[in-house]
Amino acid sequence: MRMGLRDLLIGAGPGGPAAERISLDADAFTTHGVILGMTGSGKTGLAVVLLEELARRRVPLVICDLKGDLTNLLLTFPRLEPGDFLPWVLADTADRTA
């Protein structure tokens, strides 16, 4: 299966490197998303993969991580300074809503 530019690679089936790749269309994440499952079923792992893939495509994200499970993300703001967030803020939108 060939992946398109808007596909988010989330894993592969059994069978090693030749296994079928599993992907989702990035356009499916235009508003909200939810991941449901039992304890230990891989929700956090899937969330990390999805968020990393979306961030790589510069999709704007707002993440509320109440438990602190997502602190291993590739994209972090260690100093939490306002300037760190500028690449992900549209200036005209911020001016209108501030």
C-alpha positions as a printed NumPy array, in Angstrom:
array([[  0.   ,   0.   ,   0.   ],
       [  1.39 ,   3.397,  -0.958],
       [  0.965,   6.212,   1.548],
       [ -0.118,   9.69 ,   0.487],
       [  1.224,  12.972,   1.826],
       [ -1.779,  13.354,   4.146],
       [ -1.488,   9.845,   5.619],
       [ -0.41 ,   9.456,   9.235],
       [  1.61 ,   6.285,   9.754],
       [  0.386,   4.747,  13.006],
       [  1.867,   1.275,  12.801],
       [  2.251,  -1.923,  10.831],
       [  0.654,  -5.317,  10.862],
       [  2.457,  -8.479,  11.961],
       [  5.202,  -9.704,   9.683],
       [  8.217,  -7.486,  10.178],
       [  9.416,  -4.81 ,   7.74 ],
       [  7.348,  -6.201,   4.864],
       [  4.118,  -5.932,   6.857],
       [  1.22 ,  -3.803,   5.703],
       [  1.46 ,  -0.23 ,   6.994],
       [ -1.505,   1.088,   8.932],
       [ -2.325,   4.739,   8.377],
       [ -5.058,   7.32 ,   8.9  ],
       [ -5.934,  10.34 ,   6.771],
       [ -4.75 ,  13.553,   8.485],
       [ -7.884,  15.323,   7.251],
       [ -9.913,  13.124,   9.613],
       [ -8.511,  15.214,  12.479],
       [ -9.955,  18.593,  11.537],
       [-11.924,  19.156,  14.746],
       [-11.752,  16.751,  17.672],
       [-10.598,  13.235,  18.395],
       [-10.997,  10.678,  21.136],
       [ -9.196,   7.414,  21.869],
       [-11.079,   4.886,  23.96 ],
       [ -9.972,   1.559,  25.377],
       [ -9.401,  -0.499,  28.476],
       [ -6.432,  -0.022,  30.79 ],
       [ -3.25 ,  -1.256,  29.128],
       [ -4.728,  -1.411,  25.624],
       [ -2.28 ,   1.127,  24.132],
       [ -4.26 ,   4.383,  24.184],
       [ -1.31 ,   6.512,  25.297],
       [  1.038,   4.898,  22.781],
       [ -1.429,   5.543,  19.96 ],
       [ -1.931,   9.134,  21.146],
       [  1.823,   9.797,  21.131],
       [  2.203,   8.389,  17.612],
       [ -0.761,  10.398,  16.307],
       [  0.387,  13.632,  17.935],
       [  3.94 ,  13.223,  16.622],
       [  2.667,  12.537,  13.108],
       [  0.297,  15.526,  13.23 ],
       [  3.044,  17.794,  14.609],
       [  5.405,  16.702,  11.812],
       [  2.779,  17.92 ,   9.348],
       [  2.447,  21.204,  11.258],
       [ -1.177,  20.539,  12.184],
       [ -2.11 ,  22.885,  15.06 ],
       [ -2.67 ,  20.948,  18.294],
       [ -4.027,  21.75 ,  21.722],
       [ -3.2  ,  18.94 ,  24.143],
       [ -4.644,  18.684,  27.646],
       [ -2.573,  16.023,  29.399],
       [ -3.951,  15.894,  32.922],
       [ -2.012,  12.749,  33.884],
       [  1.299,  13.778,  32.321],
       [  1.485,  10.661,  30.135],
       [  2.48 ,  12.548,  26.998],
       [  5.623,  14.219,  28.3  ],
       [  7.824,  12.113,  25.992],
       [  6.602,  13.881,  22.882],
       [  9.194,  14.931,  20.347],
       [  7.721,  18.433,  20.428],
       [  8.222,  20.019,  23.849],
       [  8.423,  23.494,  25.315],
       [ 10.836,  23.053,  28.251],
       [ 10.931,  26.74 ,  29.23 ],
       [  7.224,  27.455,  28.573],
       [  8.094,  30.93 ,  27.33 ],
       [  5.54 ,  32.689,  25.083],
       [  7.99 ,  32.981,  22.182],
       [  8.346,  29.185,  22.053],
       [  4.729,  28.916,  20.882],
       [  4.92 ,  31.515,  18.078],
       [  5.473,  29.043,  15.21 ],
       [  2.088,  27.495,  16.033],
       [  0.099,  30.728,  16.477],
       [ -1.52 ,  32.579,  13.591],
       [ -0.819,  36.25 ,  14.348],
       [ -4.006,  37.652,  12.792],
       [ -6.17 ,  35.142,  14.663],
       [ -4.408,  35.849,  17.954],
       [ -4.88 ,  39.605,  17.478],
       [ -8.615,  39.176,  16.845],
       [ -9.24 ,  36.882,  19.813],
       [ -6.853,  38.263,  22.435]])
